[in-house]
Structures are given as C-alpha cells and as structure tokens.
C-alpha cells in the first residue's frame, strides 16, 4: 500500500481504492496492518470505517508509537482495532532487551494469544478435552503454539521503563521542536504532525528537497556520516527487497513510497541526546546543505 505524502503512514485513499478493486475481484483481505510510522498514528478512525464496510480485522503495528496519542487517547487502547502491538527492541522508546506486547479488548483473542505464547498449552478445564478419570491431565496442548514467554528479568526491566515513558516522549518532543525551529531555512522538509495525533517521535526523518540542493541524497548521507553524525534510512519500500521481487513486485508499485525512499534521511533522535550533540548535528546539517 502506498503512503500518505505528509504523514508517511498508510494512505487511506489508496486503501479505499484497493479495497474496492479487491471486492470486485473477490479477493478482500482478512486483516489490514496499519503501521504508525516514526511514532505518529495512522488515521485509524477512517481505516476502522473501511473495516466495517469490507469486513476485515485490524492489527495496529504501533512498534514506533508507545506513549503516543490519537484523538487525545493513548495509542494501544484498541478503540479502532482488534489488536495493537508494541515493540520493546533495544532501539525502541522503551525496552525489555527484546520482544514486545500485544494488546486487545477482545477476551477470546487475549486467551488465544496467551496460549500461543506458550506452546498452545492450557490448564483451563473449560477448554481441555475429556480424558479417562483415572488419568492425570493437569494441562493439555490444545493447538500448536510458540515459545514467546518473557523472562522475569525482562519484565522487571520493562516495568521500570514504563515508569519513565512519559518523560522519554516529552524529551523527544523537546528535541523535535528544536530541530523544527533550527532546520527551517534548509532545503529539507521536517516531519509534519497531524493535529489529531501526538507522536512518540521514535524517529525524526528529514526529507531532502533535492531540486533546491546541489547535492544528492547519497552525498548528504555520506557527508553526515563522515562528520560523525550516524544518520540512517527508514525505510526502503518492502516490496523492493529481493524476497518480494522474486514474487513479481517491481519498482513503480508505490510511487510515493519510492519518492520518500529517495529523499529521506533519519537524523539522531533519542531522549539522552544532549544539547551540545544536537547543536553539532544542526551545525553539520547547515554546513552540508548550505
């Protein structure tokens, strides 16, 4: 699915168009997975409205967005989705070392996910199958599952991180506000924020205005890294990866995503970024793009 050129999230207009085509072809999806890019929520109310029309389920990929808000409410409350997932990978806003969390308001889904995380095993007598009275059956494997259990040490780290979540996100907003103010005169576009969204600012992507710059994206990227600014790229369109190209996908499938890929560079964004280090980043950007 192509992206919205302002938020870089899933384009609701493209989704609506593709769903209409899929309905005619008899190939409607069972699930749609909107990704909250860089910490800003997708337009979940509009996506939910389409789900009611076309009958698909919604899983919010909020890996970037813990601590963010949509329409004044916390991302993860599943008001417009069946399941929301968070990532606790080491580079995310809070971490447990690895892993994540799935949230839902559906008790049946919650029960199923709890079983899936531990080999499909249950000790719930309501779910267990009848067995001879003289045999001890204090648990049963009622379907195949996985070993997705979090350790106590990881959980303790996560609990301690949760206590700092609001402060982490607030500091990310302070850093973003300074970037917004001090990069305004450069040939680049800073992240646009939807008025109904409160981003967690997991990432801060700048989008180069190449028509106003004498340098290519590659030149800017290389010069920043040579100056010790460890910029990155988030992300290459997934269908351009070799695995998907082997399935028949080709360049041109999502034009807006490809334009974004050709212009985007992610500059450092983390709550312990010092004012002096941020000043260096800003100064080097001015030198490189002057």
Order of alpha helices (4+ residues) and beta strands (2+ residues): alpha-beta-alpha-beta-beta-beta-beta-beta-alpha-beta-beta-alpha-alpha-beta-beta-beta-alpha-alpha-alpha-beta-alpha
